Amino acid sequence: MSKLIKGVWDLLELFCEKSHPLGVTELSNIMLEGKSLIHKRLKILEELGVIEQEFYSKKYILTTKLLELVNKSLSGYYSRTNINKYLQKLTKQTGETSLFGLKNNRNRIIYLDKYNSENLINISTNIGDSPFPHCTAHGKALLAFLDIDEIEQVAKNGFKKYTENTINNKKQLVDALKKIRELGYAEDDEERELGFRCIAAPIFDVRNNVIGAIGISGTIQRLPREKVPETAEIVKNIASKVSINIGNNIIF
């Protein structure tokens, strides 16, 4: 990959991470690069229609171009895999809200689809959320089947603590991932949000690479610990069907 392409991509990612307009000086300071080089990259993104310059501040903001591309991509993905159909089945069989997410370039799950149950109380996770992977069932289901180098990289980002149950060190994470590989599913036992228990299983592509996870979330009252093994089998079964649907033949 050329330095120019890499630089333009890094700049685009920076715009996606920030929630405010960005000027040349700020971008130069953040990226530790000269203003002329930043100008060159900005011009490329502007010509592609991905960013635009505000009239008064002269700073740059994202346009809706990326959203349009994502919507087209997701539309094609859903038409091929019919993910929502599997989410509906999962919710119907468990009575709980189901969620589907894919792996992003930071080895996190980004939630792309959700099917709410009819329960009055449901988890607050929204489509587009991409939480730290050590504290969610979907995230741990993904991590458990990544290469050790990728897991090490995630561990370097630290372990943000949300509740008393949140994994807070590398040893705890490694032990948890080993158990997940043995069982074929991951659990979030009030690790990110008090009062909720989540169960998720990995999804694999045609090359046997883990690409995401599908699972459910419910209150600890509706999903008590003794109900976890039975519910996990349902989740694993649906996850296997999704994997098979996209060309994989792994079944736990």
N, C-alpha and C positions, 0 to 999 in steps of 0.2 A: 504494500500500500504506500502511495506517495505521501510525502510530508504534507503537501497541500491538502489532499483529501482527508488525511487524519486530522489536520488542523481545523478544517471546515466542520468535520463531524464533532470534534470536541467543542467547538463553538456552539453548534446546534444543541448539543446535550446541555451546555451551560444555560442556554435560553430556556430549555425545558425545565431545568431545576429551579430557576429563579422566577419569582412571581411579580417582578417589577420591570419596567423598561430599563434597558442597559445602554450606556453610552460607551464611546470608544475608550475614554480614559479608564473607566471602571473595568472594562473588559481587559484592557492592557495590564492593569494592576493584578487582576485575578489570574490571568493566564501567564503573567510574567513574560510578555512578549511585546515587541515594538508596535507602535500605533499604525505604522504603514502596513504591517503584516495583518493586523486586525482589520484595517480598512479593506484590504484585498479579500479577506474571507467574508466580511460582511457584504461586500458587493456581490459575491457569488450567491450567497443565501438570498439576497434581495432579488437578484435576477431570476432565481428559481421560484420566487414567490412565497418563500417560507417565512421571511421577516419583512417588516416595513418600517420606515422611519416616521416618527411622530413629527407633526408639523411645527409645533412650538418648542418642544424640548430638544428636538433633533436626536433623541435617543431611539433605540430600536426595540420592537416588540414582535412576538410571533403573530403570524396571520393564522387563519383557520385551515391553511393548506395541509398541515400535518394531520389534523383531525379528519379531513376529507380522505386522506390516504389511509389512515387507520380504519375508518369506517368501511372503505372499499375492501381492505384486507380482511377485516373481521367478517364482512358479509360473505366473502369467498370462503373463508375458513369455516364459518357456520354452515354454509350450504354443503360443504364437503363432509363435515363431521356431525352436523345436527346436534351440537352440544346441548342446546336447551331441552331437547327431547330427553336426554339422559338426566339432566337436572330435575326435570319434572318427575321422572320415574323415581329418582332418589328421594325426593321430597314426599312423593306418594307412599313409598315403602317405609320411610322412617318417621314421617310426620314432622320433619324439621327442615329449616331453610338450608338449601344446598348452594354451594359455590364452586366455580371453576376458575382456575388461573393458569397462566403460562409463565415459563421461566423468562426473566429479562436478562440483560447483559451484565447485571450485578449479582446474578445468582439468587435473585429474589423472585417470589411469586407476585405477579400483577393480576389482580382479579378482573376477569373480563366478562363474566356472566354470573347471574345470581337468580335463584328462584325462591321467592319467599313462601314460607309456610303460612297457614291461616292462624297461627298462634298470635296472641296479642303482643307478646314480648319476643323480639328477634334481635340477633346480633347487629351491631351498628356498622359492620364492614360494608363498604360500598364498592361498586364497580370503579376500577381505576386505582384503588388503594394498592400500595405495595409495601407492606410492613416488613420489619426486620424478620428474617426467616427463623431465628432461634426460638421465637415465642408463639408461633402458629403451627397448627397441624399441617396445613398445606405447605408451609415453608420447610418444615422438617421432613415431610414426605419427599420433597424435592432434594434437599441436602443429602439425605441418606443414600442416594444413588448417584451422587456426583463423584468425580475423582477426588482423591485426598488433597491435591493441590488447590482445587476449587474450595474445598471445605476450609482449608487453612486460610485462604484469602478472606473468606467470610468471617472466620474467627478473629482476624486482625482488626475487623471493624468494631470489635467490642460487643458487649452484651447488655444492651439497655434493659433495665429492670422495670417492669410494669406492675407486677404483683409479687407476693412472697413466693409464688410458685415458678416464676420465670427462671429459666436457665441463665446462670450468671458467670460461667467460666467454661473454658475449652474442654476440660475433662467431663463435665456434666453433658456437654453437647455430644462429644464422641461416644459416651456411654449410651446416650439416648438414641443416637443414629444407628448404633449397632443393634439395639433392640428393635428399631423400626425395620431394619433390613431383615431381621429374623421373622417378624410378624407380618410384614407386608403392608403395614399401615402406621400412621402417626396419630398422636393424640395431643390435644392442647387442653390441659386440665387447669382452667382458670389462670393461664400463663400470660395472657395479654389483656383479658377483660374479666373481672370478677363476676362470678355467677354463670359463666358460660363454659361449656365443654364442647370441643370440636374433634372430629375424626376425619382424616383424609388419607387417600391412597394415591400413589404416583401414576402418571400416564407416560407411556413410552412410545417413541416413534418407530418407524419401520427399520431403523438402524439400531434399535435397542437403547437409544439415548433417552434419558428422562427429560421430558419437555414441560411438564406441569403436574397438576394434581387436581383432584375433584373430591369434594367431601361435604360434610354437613356440620351444622352448629345448632346447639340447643341449650337451654338452661340446665343447670345441674339437677334441678328437680325433675325435669322431663327426661333427662338423659343421665340417670344415676350410674355409678361405676359398674354395678352388676349387669347393666344393660350394654356396656361398651363392646364386649366380644361379639355379641349377636349383631349389633349395629355395624361393627367393623366389617363383618363378612358381607353385609349388603353393600357397603361402600366399596370394598375391594372388587366385588362382582361387577359393579357398574364401571369402575375404573378399568377393569380388564376389557370390558366390552368397548369402551372408548378407544383403548389402545389397539384392539383388534380392528376396529373400524377404520383406523388410520394406517393399518398395515402391519401391526406388531402381533406376535403370537405368544407373548409372555403372559402367563396366568399364574397368580400366586395361589 
